[in-house]
């Protein structure tokens, strides 16, 4: 029996420890939403039962989730800077639900794409990918560094997807909270393309207190023990810069997580890019053991913790 089958077969009950509402730093100066009115008190969650599990099938009230951007985003829209592509990009799939039925804490990701004048960008594509609860990426075309050569992970395409922004510059993805792997804090990769050209490739993060709550208490996530990397010692982004790239989050009445972020892209490809300040470099990789587990998988030969090339180059969905 593979490690993934063991993880998938584990607990499906709701966690019993409530988590107070976590509203992380706005990020890039564009998300001044400190008091999202959801009609749910910070401690109510699912009647005090905490986060849901069971994957996106547990999102029973998804149609009533609030618009986290309804209050506006202000007028100061600082550019979203580049972070490494990483070695785990693989062929994407156009869809909103990217979970492929995998288990985990259900998450609605709401992303708003705007330019530096805070104007929405309709028709942009947002491509995201992240590790599953067990810390593995999917896809036979991803590096074995990312799947650990696991047969189920290689055969799947879970936690990868692309959507096109609507007239308001908005996309939604339904997924599960990512798992951790050695040397990286919990993160989600993304690329934004406008008219087929790549405008920014970067990464988004979750508040450290939220990461610890999920890993310490939630089924699947609690099976591997504490993570070895936090937002403050990540290998890609510095602890001083990470707050600008952290999702704001809210627990919905059905126990799912609503996570949202505004992405600010260049007005033109001729405009200069910026890079996120780098982390401490080095480290392990997906599928490696928890701390004290004997080292784990090292980075691939071309891994340098810095900025990688855009997926597929400029202008083509790979």
Secondary structure as UniProt FT lines:
FT   HELIX           3..8
FT   TURN            28..29
FT   TURN            42..48
FT   HELIX           55..58
FT   TURN            60..61
FT   HELIX           62..64
FT   TURN            68..71
FT   TURN            87..88
FT   TURN            100..101
FT   STRAND          106..114
FT   TURN            116..117
FT   TURN            122..123
FT   STRAND          125..129
FT   TURN            133..134
FT   TURN            140..141
FT   HELIX           144..147
FT   TURN            148..149
FT   HELIX           151..155
FT   TURN            158..159
FT   STRAND          160..164
FT   TURN            167..168
FT   STRAND          170..176
FT   TURN            182..183
FT   STRAND          187..194
FT   TURN            195..196
FT   STRAND          197..205
FT   HELIX           208..217
FT   TURN            219..220
FT   HELIX           221..223
FT   TURN            231..232
FT   TURN            239..241
FT   HELIX           242..245
FT   STRAND          248..251
FT   TURN            253..254
FT   STRAND          257..264
FT   TURN            269..270
FT   TURN            286..287
FT   TURN            291..292
FT   TURN            301..302
FT   TURN            311..312
FT   TURN            314..315
//
